[in-house]
Amino acid sequence: MGLLIDMILKPDFSTVSAAPWTGDWTLQVIHDAYDREGEPIPFSPRNVLKRVVKL
């Protein structure tokens, strides 16, 4: 069976921060979701928020 990719996640490095629930140097990074053609997925939470903020 082949691998089916339904989205691509691209990191937004401006969101890097320490993960406060870990006791080590773990960082967390928020990602943006894109489809296979490189278009933003319209119903991903970050993209919904971006549209609302534009209004």
C-alpha positions, 0 to 999 in steps of 0.5 A: 500500500502506498503512502497518501499525503493529504497535507504538508506542514511547514514550520513557522520558526517565529513561534519557537518557544520552550515547552514548559511541560518538559524538564529538558531543552524541548522546543515547540514550533507551530506549523502551517498546513498546506495541500499537495499543491502548496495552497494553504488549507482553508479550514486549518485553525491558523488559516481561519484565524488569519482570515478573521484577523483580516476582517 
